[in-house]
Amino acid sequence: MAKSEYKTRPRNAIIKYLQDHPDTRFTARDILEGIGGAGAEADRSTIYRNLERLCQEGVLVKYKETDVNATCYQYSGEHGSCHDHMHGQCAECGRIFHLENGILADAAEKMESEYGLAIDYGKTVIIGLCRDCRKKAEKKIRKRSGSTS
């Protein structure tokens, strides 16, 4: 007999919050603040316990951010296992992009042949600026320079 998953209000609120923001990474604190108004009474330990369970179930991917001293989580439900592909992240808005491995296959092959470094796809994040943030930045520059084109 399959073990049934115990659904609690905090767990449901966490899952809904992550599903509503699938292209974003969150810390436990972000999630705690985000579900605070959802009627899901949860303390920090409840959040962490549920996040760990969701990671074990493959619903969430857990990342250690290098530029901040925090562990981040991302909902992976629609993308399957996020351990099988690389990610891109916008440095401005934080949006996450699930990258096809074929895009970087040549670079990964070269890294291995020249440096002996095998890429861990699930932990690889390429940082850049997304199209929307680049457009906003260009618009600000045009506005400052007085250009209307």
Backbone bond lengths (Angstrom), bond angles and torsions (degrees), N, CA, C in turn:
res aa  C-N    CA-C-N  psi(-1)  N-CA   C-N-CA  omega(-1)  CA-C   N-CA-C  phi
1 M - - - 1.449 - - 1.518 109.45 -
2 A 1.305 117.16 129.68 1.464 121.74 -177.97 1.520 110.23 -71.03
3 K 1.306 114.65 141.96 1.453 120.54 178.38 1.525 108.80 -72.19
4 S 1.324 116.52 125.56 1.460 118.82 179.00 1.520 109.05 -82.43
5 E 1.310 115.24 143.33 1.461 121.39 -178.58 1.515 109.06 -82.58
6 Y 1.312 115.83 126.73 1.454 121.87 178.79 1.516 108.83 -77.01
7 K 1.311 116.58 115.96 1.463 121.62 -177.42 1.524 108.86 -96.84
8 T 1.303 116.40 122.60 1.451 121.32 176.47 1.518 108.76 -115.38
9 R 1.321 116.15 162.87 1.460 119.45 177.88 1.530 111.62 -59.66
10 P 1.344 118.78 -45.40 1.480 117.61 178.21 1.526 112.43 -60.86
11 R 1.327 117.31 -42.87 1.472 120.46 179.92 1.527 110.37 -61.68
12 N 1.327 116.32 -46.55 1.461 120.17 179.36 1.525 111.19 -62.15
13 A 1.332 116.56 -39.47 1.471 120.21 179.51 1.524 110.67 -66.69
14 I 1.327 117.54 -39.39 1.465 121.47 177.91 1.526 109.77 -62.44
15 I 1.318 116.89 -49.33 1.466 121.17 -178.66 1.531 110.32 -61.30
16 K 1.328 117.43 -44.63 1.464 120.30 179.73 1.528 110.22 -62.40
17 Y 1.316 116.65 -42.92 1.463 120.43 -179.87 1.531 110.85 -61.19
18 L 1.325 116.46 -44.34 1.465 120.51 179.47 1.525 111.63 -68.02
19 Q 1.321 117.18 -39.00 1.470 120.14 177.69 1.521 111.17 -64.97
20 D 1.325 116.48 -33.57 1.465 120.94 179.28 1.527 112.19 -73.35
21 H 1.329 117.54 -15.80 1.469 123.08 -178.43 1.534 109.81 -133.12
22 P 1.325 118.25 60.05 1.466 120.08 -171.94 1.527 115.03 -69.33
23 D 1.309 118.16 -20.68 1.465 120.88 -176.86 1.520 112.62 -101.79
24 T 1.322 116.29 23.88 1.458 120.77 -176.74 1.520 109.74 -130.06
25 R 1.309 114.96 147.16 1.466 120.37 172.43 1.511 108.79 -98.67
26 F 1.323 115.56 144.55 1.447 120.97 -178.07 1.515 111.29 -132.23
27 T 1.320 115.99 149.49 1.459 121.37 168.98 1.529 106.80 -90.58
28 A 1.305 117.14 167.67 1.459 120.73 176.61 1.527 109.79 -60.03
29 R 1.319 116.95 -37.79 1.469 120.73 178.87 1.530 110.95 -62.93
30 D 1.340 117.06 -43.34 1.467 120.75 177.70 1.527 110.66 -58.11
31 I 1.316 115.65 -43.54 1.459 120.25 -178.29 1.526 110.15 -68.06
32 L 1.323 117.31 -42.57 1.457 121.27 178.01 1.532 110.61 -58.21
33 E 1.322 116.34 -45.40 1.467 120.63 177.93 1.527 111.16 -67.54
34 G 1.321 116.53 -37.70 1.458 121.21 -177.64 1.516 114.25 -68.14
35 I 1.326 117.14 -34.01 1.464 119.31 -178.67 1.520 111.76 -95.76
36 G 1.310 117.70 -2.38 1.456 121.00 -177.91 1.506 113.92 -53.64
37 G 1.317 117.83 -38.89 1.451 121.45 -178.69 1.515 113.92 -88.42
38 A 1.325 117.32 2.80 1.467 120.26 -176.00 1.529 112.74 -89.98
39 G 1.325 117.43 8.54 1.459 120.64 -179.97 1.516 112.68 75.34
40 A 1.310 117.11 12.57 1.463 121.18 179.10 1.518 107.84 -100.41
41 E 1.301 115.56 98.26 1.460 119.57 180.00 1.524 108.16 -71.43
42 A 1.318 115.42 112.76 1.459 119.87 -177.60 1.519 108.91 -144.58
43 D 1.318 115.15 138.39 1.455 118.86 173.55 1.522 108.06 -100.78
44 R 1.307 116.03 176.83 1.459 121.09 -175.64 1.531 112.11 -59.35
45 S 1.329 117.98 -40.63 1.470 119.83 -178.61 1.527 110.93 -66.32
46 T 1.328 117.46 -35.71 1.465 120.85 176.64 1.524 110.25 -64.30
47 I 1.326 115.44 -41.90 1.467 119.97 178.95 1.530 109.59 -61.68
48 Y 1.334 117.47 -51.73 1.466 120.47 -178.98 1.520 111.95 -59.60
49 R 1.321 117.09 -43.42 1.471 120.81 -179.50 1.529 110.06 -60.47
50 N 1.324 117.20 -45.24 1.464 120.83 179.29 1.520 111.77 -67.74
51 L 1.326 117.52 -38.79 1.463 120.07 178.03 1.525 111.07 -62.32
52 E 1.322 117.20 -42.82 1.472 120.52 178.80 1.529 110.86 -62.97
53 R 1.323 117.01 -42.63 1.474 120.09 178.46 1.526 110.58 -62.73
54 L 1.319 116.34 -43.42 1.471 120.09 -179.58 1.529 111.08 -65.06
55 C 1.328 116.91 -34.01 1.471 120.06 175.17 1.526 110.47 -65.20
56 Q 1.330 116.80 -44.94 1.467 121.28 179.41 1.521 111.63 -62.07
57 E 1.337 116.52 -33.14 1.460 121.49 179.78 1.531 112.29 -80.47
58 G 1.329 117.41 -8.46 1.451 121.37 179.76 1.521 114.00 84.35
59 V 1.331 117.25 9.77 1.459 122.02 -179.93 1.529 110.63 -80.67
60 L 1.320 116.19 -29.77 1.465 122.59 -179.12 1.514 110.10 -122.99
61 V 1.316 114.47 152.65 1.455 121.50 171.55 1.519 106.06 -112.81
62 K 1.318 115.78 137.03 1.461 122.34 -177.91 1.524 108.40 -107.72
63 Y 1.336 116.57 129.55 1.459 122.80 -179.53 1.518 109.63 -124.94
64 K 1.297 116.59 148.31 1.460 121.48 169.74 1.517 106.53 -104.89
65 E 1.329 116.23 112.78 1.458 121.19 179.67 1.520 109.21 -75.34
66 T 1.323 117.04 135.03 1.459 120.44 -178.71 1.515 112.86 -83.91
67 D 1.337 117.68 -28.31 1.461 119.07 -177.16 1.525 113.69 -89.14
68 V 1.307 117.29 -11.40 1.466 121.65 173.24 1.518 107.20 -129.91
69 N 1.294 116.68 150.18 1.458 119.49 -178.95 1.522 109.41 -88.11
70 A 1.331 115.76 68.95 1.456 120.18 -177.41 1.522 110.34 -150.57
71 T 1.312 114.18 153.61 1.453 121.07 171.70 1.517 106.74 -93.92
72 C 1.322 115.81 134.48 1.463 120.75 -178.98 1.518 109.45 -115.65
73 Y 1.322 114.37 154.34 1.454 122.13 -179.21 1.518 109.12 -127.66
74 Q 1.333 115.02 150.22 1.462 120.35 176.78 1.514 108.47 -141.48
75 Y 1.308 115.74 137.37 1.461 121.91 175.88 1.525 108.97 -69.22
76 S 1.316 116.97 131.29 1.463 119.42 -178.69 1.520 112.69 -121.44
77 G 1.298 117.97 11.94 1.459 122.61 -175.91 1.504 115.34 -51.43
78 E 1.335 117.97 -47.52 1.464 120.31 -177.08 1.525 112.93 -78.37
79 H 1.310 117.69 -17.22 1.459 120.98 -173.89 1.522 113.08 -105.36
80 G 1.297 116.97 3.85 1.449 119.26 -176.32 1.507 109.48 68.69
81 S 1.286 116.45 -145.86 1.457 120.15 -178.16 1.523 111.16 -76.20
82 C 1.306 115.31 116.46 1.471 119.68 178.17 1.527 111.37 -77.65
83 H 1.336 116.44 2.43 1.461 119.79 177.76 1.525 111.21 -83.60
84 D 1.332 116.52 -8.55 1.455 120.79 -174.26 1.522 114.24 -99.98
85 H 1.331 117.07 -1.14 1.458 118.98 179.93 1.529 110.66 -146.56
86 M 1.315 115.02 161.12 1.460 120.71 179.32 1.520 109.96 -81.46
87 H 1.327 114.17 165.35 1.461 120.46 178.02 1.515 109.61 -127.25
88 G 1.314 114.90 150.49 1.455 122.51 169.70 1.517 106.48 -113.32
89 Q 1.321 116.61 146.99 1.457 119.69 179.03 1.522 109.45 -136.59
90 C 1.327 115.29 133.43 1.462 120.04 176.75 1.522 108.62 -75.14
91 A 1.326 115.76 126.56 1.457 121.28 -179.26 1.524 111.98 -69.78
92 E 1.319 116.63 -19.35 1.470 120.32 -177.82 1.525 111.92 -90.78
93 C 1.321 117.55 -57.88 1.471 120.64 -174.32 1.529 113.06 -97.81
94 G 1.332 117.96 -14.04 1.463 121.55 177.59 1.513 115.13 85.15
95 R 1.324 117.79 0.93 1.465 120.74 -178.89 1.527 110.90 -59.22
96 I 1.330 115.80 142.96 1.458 123.15 -178.57 1.522 109.19 -104.48
97 F 1.323 116.15 137.48 1.457 122.82 176.85 1.524 107.71 -120.31
98 H 1.316 117.03 131.14 1.463 122.36 177.44 1.526 106.54 -89.47
99 L 1.326 116.54 113.35 1.459 121.82 -173.99 1.525 111.09 -95.40
100 E 1.299 115.16 139.75 1.461 119.82 174.22 1.527 107.57 -72.65
101 N 1.308 117.18 136.42 1.460 120.71 -177.81 1.516 112.64 -62.95
102 G 1.326 117.94 -27.14 1.455 121.53 -179.77 1.517 112.69 -60.75
103 I 1.329 116.34 -29.55 1.459 120.91 -179.40 1.528 110.97 -59.69
104 L 1.315 116.13 -37.71 1.464 120.61 -175.30 1.529 113.14 -113.04
105 A 1.320 116.44 16.02 1.468 120.24 -176.06 1.524 111.99 -58.86
106 D 1.346 117.52 -44.18 1.466 120.00 -179.70 1.528 111.47 -62.83
107 A 1.319 116.52 -42.12 1.468 120.13 179.47 1.527 110.55 -65.51
108 A 1.323 117.15 -41.98 1.460 120.69 179.48 1.524 110.91 -64.07
109 E 1.327 116.41 -39.83 1.462 121.41 178.60 1.531 110.47 -64.43
110 K 1.323 115.94 -42.49 1.464 120.94 179.85 1.535 110.81 -66.27
111 M 1.336 117.54 -39.72 1.473 121.59 177.79 1.531 109.83 -58.89
112 E 1.326 115.08 -41.63 1.459 118.48 -178.75 1.523 111.44 -71.92
113 S 1.334 117.70 -44.78 1.463 119.41 -176.39 1.532 112.20 -71.15
114 E 1.330 117.91 -38.76 1.463 120.03 -176.60 1.522 114.18 -87.27
115 Y 1.320 116.76 -33.07 1.466 119.71 -174.78 1.521 113.97 -117.25
116 G 1.328 116.30 -8.84 1.457 119.45 -178.11 1.519 112.40 72.89
117 L 1.321 117.11 18.90 1.456 122.44 -176.55 1.525 110.00 -102.70
118 A 1.333 115.84 113.28 1.463 120.91 177.40 1.529 108.00 -88.55
119 I 1.318 116.20 127.24 1.458 122.29 -177.35 1.529 110.42 -72.20
120 D 1.313 116.45 131.52 1.462 122.20 171.35 1.526 105.37 -92.83
121 Y 1.318 116.80 96.39 1.460 121.97 -172.47 1.523 112.98 -55.36
122 G 1.313 117.24 -43.40 1.459 120.58 -176.71 1.508 114.59 -66.23
123 K 1.326 117.41 -21.08 1.460 120.47 -179.30 1.525 112.82 -107.08
124 T 1.324 116.27 5.00 1.455 119.75 -177.24 1.521 110.41 -94.70
125 V 1.330 115.17 123.68 1.459 121.79 179.20 1.522 107.82 -125.97
126 I 1.301 116.21 124.63 1.458 121.94 177.65 1.522 107.01 -100.45
127 I 1.316 115.99 123.68 1.454 121.89 -176.17 1.522 109.56 -96.43
128 G 1.311 116.75 135.80 1.458 122.46 178.14 1.518 109.55 -161.86
129 L 1.315 116.72 -163.91 1.461 121.75 175.17 1.521 108.59 -113.84
130 C 1.323 116.43 130.20 1.465 119.89 179.00 1.530 109.95 -72.77
131 R 1.289 115.79 166.45 1.463 122.65 -178.13 1.528 111.17 -56.46
132 D 1.336 117.61 -45.55 1.465 120.80 -178.00 1.527 111.50 -63.82
133 C 1.314 117.27 -42.90 1.478 120.16 -179.50 1.528 111.23 -69.31
134 R 1.340 116.96 -35.35 1.470 119.43 175.50 1.520 110.72 -63.92
135 K 1.342 116.65 -42.10 1.461 120.56 178.52 1.527 110.79 -62.07
136 K 1.333 117.09 -43.19 1.466 120.89 178.28 1.529 110.70 -62.13
137 A 1.324 116.62 -41.96 1.469 120.61 179.96 1.526 110.52 -65.51
138 E 1.324 117.10 -42.51 1.468 121.04 178.68 1.529 110.78 -63.84
139 K 1.309 116.26 -38.87 1.460 121.31 179.39 1.536 110.55 -63.91
140 K 1.328 116.98 -41.41 1.469 121.21 177.65 1.522 110.85 -63.69
141 I 1.319 116.17 -40.99 1.471 120.31 -179.87 1.523 109.87 -64.87
142 R 1.330 116.35 -45.19 1.472 119.92 178.53 1.526 110.79 -61.43
143 K 1.324 116.31 -40.78 1.458 121.19 -179.28 1.538 110.18 -63.61
144 R 1.330 117.23 -43.12 1.469 121.12 179.47 1.527 112.33 -67.30
145 S 1.320 115.13 -35.11 1.477 118.06 -177.72 1.532 111.50 -83.87
146 G 1.322 116.81 -6.49 1.468 120.40 178.70 1.500 113.82 82.76
147 S 1.328 117.59 3.96 1.468 122.27 179.51 1.521 109.31 -77.73
148 T 1.286 117.64 139.47 1.467 121.95 178.10 1.516 112.38 -108.39
149 S 1.303 118.62 -0.92 1.463 120.34 -177.60 1.493 112.49 -84.29
